[in-house]
Amino acid sequence: MLTGTVRPLKTTVFDRDEIEPAFRFMAQGKHIGKVVIQVRPEDESKSVVKLVAHARSMCDPRKSYVVTGGLGGFGLELAHWLVERGARNLVLTSRRGMRSVLVNSTMSVSK
């Protein structure tokens, strides 16, 4: 952790014939990490191919998107995220209305 890296969670592996003990182990709630059922042994001869994936969600500009709590900090960030991905018709709802200077300035820039 001191180096800035995140270590993966501990993995407890059960064989496919040990499904019931695996579920009992998981049901105890005392484990940390992943509980895995290994269906078949890994084939060591297969090489791993790493692919770069660029996930990008797109919004249909003809549709409307409703953001509940849309005038709060998270809601405004979500609204910007939607606009960056093509959304053009947003409905931002809020119980409190436009109370902060940030919301007022954001709304005036977005018009």
Secondary structure, 3 states (H helix, E strand, C coil): CCCCCCCCCCEEEEEHHHHHHHHHHHHCCCCCCEEEEECCCCCCCCCCCCCCCCCCCCCCCCCEEEEECCCCHHHHHHHHHHHHCCCCEEEEECCCCCCCHHHHHHHHHHC
